[in-house]
Amino acid sequence: MNSSAAIWNDATRDSTTDAWSPTIANTRAEAMARAADDDLLRYTTFDAGWDGYDGLTFRVETIAIARGIIQATVQALVRCGLAPSEITPGPASDGSVDVEIVVNNRTLIFTLDRGDTTKVRVYASTGDQVTEREETLEDGGLDRWLGWLTRKNGIPPAVGASPRYPGSRSPLALCL
């Protein structure tokens, strides 16, 4: 399987999925989320040129969405009793922010642009299988990616599928 669709193959589970007790998994996820949230809040205090060059400041809207992604991720991980290996935000000098989440052998990175927060770039990998696409996180987009991360579902449906109730109770909207 060399296509990007192979990334969604859930036929194999690794043993680390069941290695954590729910209490340890919850504590680990919540501690990582707090640290990531602290980092994101710190980004709002950066001045222009923060990177020693021409680094742009971070928009409050961009930081709020990144914080919402982290909150929704932790809720999904706690529900599933999974412990993340990593929940890390990353600032970029163009004013964009990455949120990287690693669970077992799955990596999910959301890149939020400074100017347009309606769409995000999503990078997902498991083993040597990688897929990248532009996506919206509203109307179930975040649910589909978190479902893949927690192994609750396979490939997210095509981008642009019309939702039954647009904007209703999406995990990202509930966290913002």
C-alpha positions as CSV (number, residue, x, y, z in Angstrom):
1,M,0.0,0.0,0.0
2,N,1.8,3.0,-1.2
3,S,-1.1,5.5,-1.7
4,S,-2.1,8.0,0.9
5,A,-5.3,6.0,1.5
6,A,-3.1,3.3,3.1
7,I,-2.6,5.6,6.1
8,W,-6.2,4.9,7.2
9,N,-5.7,1.1,7.5
10,D,-6.6,0.2,11.0
11,A,-6.0,-3.6,10.6
12,T,-3.1,-3.5,13.0
13,R,-3.1,-2.3,16.5
14,D,0.0,-1.8,18.5
15,S,0.1,-3.0,22.1
16,T,0.8,0.4,23.5
17,T,-2.9,1.3,23.0
18,D,-3.8,-0.7,26.0
19,A,-0.7,-0.2,28.1
20,W,-1.9,2.8,30.0
21,S,-4.5,2.9,32.7
22,P,-7.3,5.5,32.1
23,T,-6.1,7.5,35.1
24,I,-2.5,7.7,33.9
25,A,-3.6,8.4,30.4
26,N,-5.9,11.2,31.5
27,T,-3.3,12.8,33.7
28,R,-0.7,12.6,31.0
29,A,-3.1,14.1,28.4
30,E,-4.2,16.9,30.7
31,A,-0.7,17.8,31.7
32,M,0.5,18.0,28.1
33,A,-2.6,20.1,27.2
34,R,-1.9,22.5,30.0
35,A,1.7,22.9,28.9
36,A,0.7,23.4,25.3
37,D,-2.0,25.9,26.3
38,D,0.6,27.9,28.4
39,D,2.9,28.0,25.3
40,L,0.0,29.2,23.1
41,L,-0.8,32.0,25.6
42,R,2.8,33.0,25.7
43,Y,2.8,33.4,21.9
44,T,0.2,36.2,22.3
45,T,2.9,38.2,24.1
46,F,5.5,38.0,21.3
47,D,6.4,41.3,19.7
48,A,7.1,41.8,16.0
49,G,10.5,40.4,15.2
50,W,10.2,37.9,18.0
51,D,12.4,35.4,16.1
52,G,15.3,37.8,15.8
53,Y,14.3,38.7,12.2
54,D,10.9,39.8,10.8
55,G,8.7,37.3,12.8
56,L,5.0,38.3,12.7
57,T,2.9,38.5,15.8
58,F,0.1,35.9,16.3
59,R,-3.5,36.8,15.9
60,V,-5.8,36.2,18.9
61,E,-8.2,34.2,16.6
62,T,-5.4,31.9,15.5
63,I,-4.4,31.2,19.1
64,A,-8.0,30.6,20.1
65,I,-8.5,28.0,17.4
66,A,-5.3,26.2,18.4
67,R,-6.4,26.2,22.0
68,G,-9.7,24.8,20.9
69,I,-8.0,22.0,19.0
70,I,-6.0,21.1,22.0
71,Q,-9.1,21.1,24.3
72,A,-11.1,18.9,21.9
73,T,-8.1,16.5,21.4
74,V,-7.7,16.0,25.2
75,Q,-11.5,15.4,25.5
76,A,-11.3,12.7,22.8
77,L,-8.1,11.1,24.3
78,V,-9.6,11.0,27.8
79,R,-12.8,9.4,26.5
80,C,-10.8,6.7,24.8
81,G,-8.3,6.3,27.7
82,L,-5.4,7.1,25.5
83,A,-2.1,8.7,26.5
84,P,-0.5,11.0,24.0
85,S,3.2,10.9,23.4
86,E,3.2,14.5,22.4
87,I,0.9,17.6,22.3
88,T,3.0,20.4,21.1
89,P,2.3,23.8,19.6
90,G,4.8,25.5,17.4
91,P,5.1,29.1,16.3
92,A,6.3,30.1,12.9
93,S,7.7,33.4,11.8
94,D,4.9,34.0,9.3
95,G,2.4,34.1,12.2
96,S,1.1,30.6,11.6
97,V,0.8,28.1,14.4
98,D,1.2,24.3,14.3
99,V,-0.4,21.9,16.8
100,E,1.2,18.5,16.7
101,I,-0.4,15.5,18.4
102,V,1.2,12.1,18.6
103,V,-0.6,9.0,19.9
104,N,1.1,5.6,19.5
105,N,2.4,5.5,15.9
106,R,0.0,8.2,14.6
107,T,1.0,11.8,14.1
108,L,-1.4,14.6,13.4
109,I,-0.3,18.2,12.7
110,F,-2.7,21.1,12.2
111,T,-1.2,24.3,10.7
112,L,-3.3,27.4,11.3
113,D,-2.5,30.3,9.0
114,R,-2.3,33.8,10.4
115,G,-4.6,35.3,7.8
116,D,-7.3,32.7,7.1
117,T,-8.5,30.7,10.0
118,T,-11.4,29.1,8.1
119,K,-9.1,26.4,6.7
120,V,-6.2,24.5,8.1
121,R,-3.5,22.4,6.6
122,V,-3.5,18.8,8.0
123,Y,-0.6,16.5,8.0
124,A,-1.2,12.9,9.2
125,S,1.2,10.0,9.3
126,T,1.5,6.5,10.6
127,G,4.6,4.6,9.9
128,D,5.8,5.4,6.4
129,Q,2.3,6.4,5.2
130,V,1.7,10.2,5.0
131,T,-1.2,12.3,3.8
132,E,-1.6,16.1,3.6
133,R,-4.6,18.2,2.8
134,E,-6.3,21.4,3.4
135,E,-9.5,21.1,5.5
136,T,-12.0,22.9,7.5
137,L,-12.3,21.8,11.1
138,E,-15.9,22.9,11.6
139,D,-18.9,20.7,10.7
140,G,-17.2,17.5,11.8
141,G,-13.8,17.9,10.2
142,L,-12.1,17.9,13.6
143,D,-14.2,15.0,14.7
144,R,-13.0,12.9,11.7
145,W,-9.3,13.6,12.4
146,L,-9.6,12.9,16.1
147,G,-11.5,9.7,15.3
148,W,-8.6,8.7,13.1
149,L,-6.1,9.6,15.8
150,T,-7.9,7.6,18.4
151,R,-8.5,4.7,16.0
152,K,-12.3,5.1,16.1
153,N,-12.7,5.4,12.4
154,G,-11.0,5.2,9.1
155,I,-10.5,7.9,6.5
156,P,-12.4,11.1,7.0
157,P,-15.1,11.6,4.4
158,A,-14.3,13.9,1.5
159,V,-13.8,17.6,2.3
160,G,-16.9,19.6,1.5
161,A,-19.5,16.9,2.3
162,S,-22.6,18.8,3.3
163,P,-23.2,18.4,7.1
164,R,-26.7,17.8,8.3
165,Y,-26.6,20.6,10.8
166,P,-23.9,23.0,9.9
167,G,-21.9,24.3,12.9
168,S,-23.9,22.4,15.4
169,R,-22.1,21.3,18.5
170,S,-18.8,20.6,16.7
171,P,-16.0,19.9,19.2
172,L,-14.0,22.9,18.1
173,A,-17.0,25.2,18.4
174,L,-17.7,23.9,21.9
175,C,-14.2,24.6,23.0
176,L,-14.0,28.2,21.7
